[in-house]
């Protein structure tokens, strides 16, 4: 049977965190720099443990005002320190409740820059590896973060997006530009199934791009986030796809 991990970004001030945790297999918890706080992190961790969901850190650039979506050119040593600070905070809250951290997935601009910038990707991987060599690294399928993690001997998990458009080179269409978001639910479901089963995706120019789908991201902050999560889980199960964490 085909298996896929469903992950969701949580602790970002939205209304459906607890309900979403009943539908996914992995959760990425905001660590306070783009959203969330200690109390929110603790509560999301509690819910995740109750639902037997794998818990990952979701660190960001220090950009709370723009939800971590501002591209930044910071000294690499500063970025490394920020990664350790955020991962360590969440790991402490997870450990205190009897769980363990399984992975790290950068957020927003940090995620997208690391997907194309080898030096930044290597810095993030070095920070994660310094904290815990057993942590998996979630990154854009085919991107530099995945490559850097594998080069460092770490577990890399290639992530795809149910409702985002793809460029012919496998990168995501930039938010705010035509084709960035897939509006029709049926189209998002069809794209997801193609990526999971056929390991390819149709780019905005109509060409097919090979893609390694190991985990599918579901956004937790949209107006219809919960409804879509229910639909995609039901759809994949109906198509014979098992939902399970990567590790």
Secondary structure in CASP SS format (residue, H / E / C, confidence):
PFRMAT SS
TARGET T0000
AUTHOR 0000-0000-0000
METHOD secondary structure of the structure
MODEL  1
X C 1.00
X E 1.00
X E 1.00
X E 1.00
X E 1.00
X E 1.00
X E 1.00
X E 1.00
X E 1.00
X E 1.00
X C 1.00
X C 1.00
X C 1.00
X C 1.00
X C 1.00
X C 1.00
X H 1.00
X H 1.00
X H 1.00
X H 1.00
X C 1.00
X C 1.00
X C 1.00
X C 1.00
X C 1.00
X E 1.00
X E 1.00
X E 1.00
X E 1.00
X E 1.00
X C 1.00
X C 1.00
X C 1.00
X C 1.00
X C 1.00
X C 1.00
X C 1.00
X H 1.00
X H 1.00
X H 1.00
X H 1.00
X H 1.00
X H 1.00
X H 1.00
X H 1.00
X H 1.00
X H 1.00
X H 1.00
X H 1.00
X H 1.00
X C 1.00
X C 1.00
X C 1.00
X E 1.00
X E 1.00
X E 1.00
X E 1.00
X E 1.00
X C 1.00
X C 1.00
X C 1.00
X C 1.00
X C 1.00
X H 1.00
X H 1.00
X H 1.00
X C 1.00
X C 1.00
X C 1.00
X C 1.00
X C 1.00
X C 1.00
X C 1.00
X C 1.00
X C 1.00
X H 1.00
X H 1.00
X H 1.00
X H 1.00
X H 1.00
X H 1.00
X H 1.00
X H 1.00
X H 1.00
X H 1.00
X H 1.00
X H 1.00
X H 1.00
X H 1.00
X H 1.00
X H 1.00
X H 1.00
X H 1.00
X H 1.00
X H 1.00
X H 1.00
X C 1.00
X C 1.00
X C 1.00
X C 1.00
X E 1.00
X E 1.00
X E 1.00
X E 1.00
X E 1.00
X C 1.00
X C 1.00
X H 1.00
X H 1.00
X H 1.00
X H 1.00
X H 1.00
X H 1.00
X H 1.00
X H 1.00
X H 1.00
X C 1.00
X H 1.00
X H 1.00
X H 1.00
X H 1.00
X H 1.00
X H 1.00
X H 1.00
X H 1.00
X H 1.00
X H 1.00
X H 1.00
X H 1.00
X H 1.00
X H 1.00
X C 1.00
X C 1.00
X C 1.00
X C 1.00
X E 1.00
X E 1.00
X E 1.00
X E 1.00
X E 1.00
X C 1.00
X C 1.00
X C 1.00
X H 1.00
X H 1.00
X H 1.00
X H 1.00
X H 1.00
X H 1.00
X H 1.00
X H 1.00
X C 1.00
X C 1.00
X C 1.00
X C 1.00
X E 1.00
X E 1.00
X E 1.00
X E 1.00
X E 1.00
X E 1.00
X C 1.00
X C 1.00
X E 1.00
X C 1.00
X E 1.00
X C 1.00
X C 1.00
X C 1.00
X C 1.00
X C 1.00
X E 1.00
X C 1.00
X C 1.00
X C 1.00
X C 1.00
X C 1.00
X C 1.00
X C 1.00
X C 1.00
X E 1.00
X C 1.00
X C 1.00
X C 1.00
X H 1.00
X H 1.00
X H 1.00
X H 1.00
X H 1.00
X H 1.00
X H 1.00
X H 1.00
X H 1.00
X H 1.00
X H 1.00
X H 1.00
X H 1.00
X H 1.00
X C 1.00
X E 1.00
X E 1.00
X E 1.00
X C 1.00
X C 1.00
X C 1.00
X C 1.00
X C 1.00
X E 1.00
X E 1.00
X E 1.00
X C 1.00
X C 1.00
X C 1.00
X C 1.00
X E 1.00
X E 1.00
X E 1.00
X E 1.00
X C 1.00
X C 1.00
X C 1.00
X C 1.00
X C 1.00
X C 1.00
X H 1.00
X H 1.00
X H 1.00
X H 1.00
X H 1.00
X H 1.00
X H 1.00
X H 1.00
X H 1.00
X H 1.00
X H 1.00
X H 1.00
X H 1.00
X H 1.00
X C 1.00
X C 1.00
X E 1.00
X E 1.00
X E 1.00
X C 1.00
X C 1.00
X C 1.00
X C 1.00
END
